[in-house]
Amino acid sequence: MEKFTTLTGVAAPMPLVNIDTDMIIPKQFLKTIKRTGLGVNLFDEMRYDRDGNEIEDFILNQPAYREAEILVAGDNFGCGSSREHAPWALLDFGIRCVISTSFADIFYNNCFKNGILPVVLAPEQVEVLMKDAEKGSNARITVDLDAQTVTSSDGDVFSFEVDAFKKHCLLNGLDDIGLTLENASSAIDAFERKSAQARPWV
């Protein structure tokens, strides 16, 4: 998993509330177990018409936001079913951070396991960042995980809270497998040596 330390990038404004996981990645794209290739179908039903043509006024189809790495979204982002494909699709598109006033719990935790930082801020702070994001590609927001701050293009700085363990994992690029391997040279190796002595025939 890629480390998340500091990110400075274009932020796309999505002021909708209750953006659920089916809106993020519709159910027909859940057949794969690969984490790549889903970005093209991110927000599929909002991005494309029935013939597969891009809907020009959808935010991620606009030239200023095609390279967005941050989403500034409305309340209760990631609600609905617990599909892990939702953060996979966001990450595959290039989104590394989502800022909102609140997130669905399962989606929130899945983000950390996939290298995405979900940031919870107060409504008035999200509103400032939403307006900042509306300026387009010239306005870049900086997210500093170590300092736990979000800085607007105008220099407004907002602090956010994050669980210390989740922060450690993101800063060091550790998913569940990475966490296991982190202990490989100590606890796991020690267990295997002890097991080999106790059961040499295995």
LUMDRENDREN-301828 format. One record per residue (C-alpha): residue number from 1; y, z, x. Coordinates in Angstrom, 3 decimals. Layout:
# LUMDRENDREN-301828
{NUM {Y Z X}}
...
***
This chain:
# LUMDRENDREN-301828
{1 {0.000 0.000 0.000}}
{2 {3.452 -0.885 1.295}}
{3 {5.685 2.046 2.231}}
{4 {8.821 2.751 0.226}}
{5 {11.668 4.230 2.241}}
{6 {15.038 2.623 1.499}}
{7 {15.599 -0.385 -0.715}}
{8 {18.819 -2.350 -1.097}}
{9 {18.542 -5.185 -3.552}}
{10 {19.638 -6.991 -6.674}}
{11 {19.142 -4.983 -9.852}}
{12 {18.382 -6.695 -13.149}}
{13 {19.804 -4.998 -16.266}}
{14 {17.320 -4.583 -19.144}}
{15 {19.005 -2.273 -21.663}}
{16 {16.129 -2.450 -24.165}}
{17 {14.498 0.838 -25.171}}
{18 {10.745 1.328 -25.533}}
{19 {9.728 -1.558 -23.274}}
{20 {5.975 -1.151 -23.584}}
{21 {3.175 -2.282 -21.303}}
{22 {2.277 -5.182 -23.599}}
{23 {5.808 -6.513 -23.201}}
{24 {5.540 -6.056 -19.425}}
{25 {2.204 -7.920 -19.214}}
{26 {0.644 -9.181 -22.479}}
{27 {-3.003 -8.438 -23.208}}
{28 {-4.271 -11.985 -22.602}}
{29 {-3.541 -11.581 -18.891}}
{30 {-5.667 -8.457 -18.430}}
{31 {-8.877 -10.316 -17.593}}
{32 {-8.321 -10.125 -13.853}}
{33 {-8.983 -7.146 -11.590}}
{34 {-6.852 -8.642 -8.826}}
{35 {-3.468 -7.057 -8.174}}
{36 {-1.883 -10.379 -7.292}}
{37 {-0.913 -13.385 -9.384}}
{38 {0.412 -11.466 -12.389}}
{39 {4.094 -11.763 -11.482}}
{40 {4.385 -15.193 -13.054}}
{41 {3.422 -13.639 -16.404}}
{42 {5.676 -10.588 -16.149}}
{43 {7.510 -10.237 -19.505}}
{44 {5.725 -13.463 -20.482}}
{45 {6.660 -13.464 -24.155}}
{46 {10.328 -12.925 -23.345}}
{47 {10.438 -15.320 -20.378}}
{48 {8.762 -18.379 -21.901}}
{49 {8.777 -20.240 -25.198}}
{50 {5.604 -21.400 -27.001}}
{51 {5.432 -24.509 -24.816}}
{52 {5.597 -22.515 -21.588}}
{53 {9.194 -23.424 -20.809}}
{54 {11.540 -20.799 -19.414}}
{55 {13.954 -19.203 -21.858}}
{56 {17.234 -19.629 -20.012}}
{57 {19.018 -16.521 -21.250}}
{58 {16.205 -14.104 -20.347}}
{59 {17.515 -11.960 -17.517}}
{60 {14.833 -12.720 -14.906}}
{61 {15.178 -16.456 -15.522}}
{62 {18.861 -16.399 -14.637}}
{63 {19.632 -17.550 -11.061}}
{64 {21.356 -14.263 -10.132}}
{65 {18.253 -12.200 -10.957}}
{66 {15.305 -14.335 -9.862}}
{67 {15.025 -12.277 -6.678}}
{68 {15.638 -8.901 -8.344}}
{69 {13.835 -5.971 -6.723}}
{70 {15.171 -3.274 -9.039}}
{71 {15.145 -2.951 -12.834}}
{72 {17.665 -0.808 -14.677}}
{73 {16.049 -0.259 -18.063}}
{74 {16.474 1.553 -21.351}}
{75 {14.773 4.760 -22.419}}
{76 {10.972 5.270 -22.522}}
{77 {10.040 2.450 -20.156}}
{78 {6.314 1.687 -19.854}}
{79 {5.200 3.198 -23.151}}
{80 {2.146 1.886 -24.998}}
{81 {-1.330 1.367 -23.539}}
{82 {-2.242 2.717 -20.112}}
{83 {-2.877 -0.668 -18.450}}
{84 {-2.409 -0.546 -14.686}}
{85 {-1.740 -4.285 -14.791}}
{86 {1.841 -3.429 -15.794}}
{87 {2.895 -2.087 -12.377}}
{88 {0.760 -4.794 -10.740}}
{89 {2.799 -7.471 -12.524}}
{90 {6.119 -5.827 -11.642}}
{91 {5.152 -5.505 -7.990}}
{92 {3.807 -9.053 -7.789}}
{93 {7.132 -10.342 -9.136}}
{94 {8.947 -8.321 -6.474}}
{95 {10.128 -5.239 -8.382}}
{96 {9.883 -2.129 -6.172}}
{97 {11.978 0.288 -8.238}}
{98 {12.603 0.888 -11.951}}
{99 {15.483 3.104 -13.037}}
{100 {15.538 4.591 -16.536}}
{101 {16.311 7.767 -18.454}}
{102 {12.592 8.320 -19.092}}
{103 {9.141 6.802 -18.580}}
{104 {5.778 7.029 -20.286}}
{105 {3.672 9.467 -18.248}}
{106 {0.724 7.193 -17.416}}
{107 {2.944 4.277 -16.433}}
{108 {5.088 6.629 -14.337}}
{109 {2.080 7.865 -12.366}}
{110 {0.625 4.366 -12.008}}
{111 {3.861 3.225 -10.381}}
{112 {3.460 5.681 -7.507}}
{113 {-0.139 4.560 -6.988}}
{114 {1.028 0.961 -6.596}}
{115 {4.096 1.289 -4.371}}
{116 {6.776 1.287 -7.077}}
{117 {9.378 4.044 -7.310}}
{118 {10.283 5.062 -10.888}}
{119 {13.641 6.861 -10.892}}
{120 {14.764 9.087 -13.757}}
{121 {18.523 9.556 -14.145}}
{122 {20.829 10.907 -16.828}}
{123 {21.936 8.445 -19.538}}
{124 {25.511 8.296 -18.271}}
{125 {24.282 7.535 -14.736}}
{126 {21.950 4.788 -15.954}}
{127 {24.872 3.328 -17.904}}
{128 {26.948 3.106 -14.708}}
{129 {24.102 1.357 -12.905}}
{130 {23.460 -0.925 -15.891}}
{131 {27.061 -2.126 -15.789}}
{132 {26.827 -2.490 -12.010}}
{133 {23.678 -4.605 -12.378}}
{134 {25.441 -6.874 -14.867}}
{135 {27.679 -8.082 -12.022}}
{136 {24.840 -10.247 -10.746}}
{137 {23.533 -10.928 -7.264}}
{138 {26.757 -9.851 -5.543}}
{139 {26.209 -6.261 -6.669}}
{140 {23.412 -4.577 -4.728}}
{141 {22.054 -1.129 -5.468}}
{142 {20.561 1.069 -2.729}}
{143 {17.679 3.433 -3.423}}
{144 {16.910 5.970 -0.689}}
{145 {13.669 7.826 -1.351}}
{146 {13.980 10.210 1.590}}
{147 {17.466 11.306 0.509}}
{148 {16.526 10.944 -3.178}}
{149 {19.696 9.036 -4.002}}
{150 {20.707 5.848 -5.792}}
{151 {23.996 4.253 -4.683}}
{152 {25.780 1.648 -6.766}}
{153 {27.581 -1.330 -5.249}}
{154 {30.830 0.559 -5.873}}
{155 {29.660 3.580 -3.902}}
{156 {28.710 5.901 -6.774}}
{157 {25.879 8.147 -5.582}}
{158 {23.359 9.698 -7.963}}
{159 {20.633 12.139 -6.939}}
{160 {17.189 12.101 -8.516}}
{161 {14.188 14.410 -8.536}}
{162 {10.719 13.390 -7.405}}
{163 {7.494 15.304 -6.921}}
{164 {7.049 16.168 -3.229}}
{165 {3.449 14.911 -3.102}}
{166 {4.298 11.604 -4.797}}
{167 {7.254 11.213 -2.441}}
{168 {4.996 11.795 0.581}}
{169 {2.541 9.163 -0.640}}
{170 {5.231 6.514 -1.218}}
{171 {7.034 7.190 2.055}}
{172 {3.757 6.788 3.922}}
{173 {2.277 3.973 1.828}}
{174 {-0.677 6.058 0.657}}
{175 {-2.560 5.103 -2.479}}
{176 {-5.722 6.971 -3.568}}
{177 {-7.824 5.181 -0.930}}
{178 {-5.197 5.783 1.727}}
{179 {-5.155 9.484 0.919}}
{180 {-8.926 9.623 1.357}}
{181 {-8.775 7.779 4.671}}
{182 {-6.000 10.101 5.845}}
{183 {-8.640 12.834 5.939}}
{184 {-11.328 10.642 7.481}}
{185 {-10.961 11.967 11.010}}
{186 {-11.103 15.596 9.956}}
{187 {-12.792 16.773 6.771}}
{188 {-14.929 13.700 6.123}}
{189 {-16.121 13.323 9.732}}
{190 {-16.853 17.043 9.925}}
{191 {-18.909 16.862 6.734}}
{192 {-20.880 13.861 8.011}}
{193 {-21.659 15.594 11.325}}
{194 {-22.834 18.725 9.549}}
{195 {-24.897 16.676 7.096}}
{196 {-26.511 14.673 9.926}}
{197 {-27.538 17.934 11.680}}
{198 {-28.916 19.438 8.498}}
{199 {-30.733 16.264 7.390}}
{200 {-31.445 14.120 10.492}}
{201 {-33.971 12.026 8.545}}
{202 {-31.275 10.596 6.249}}
***
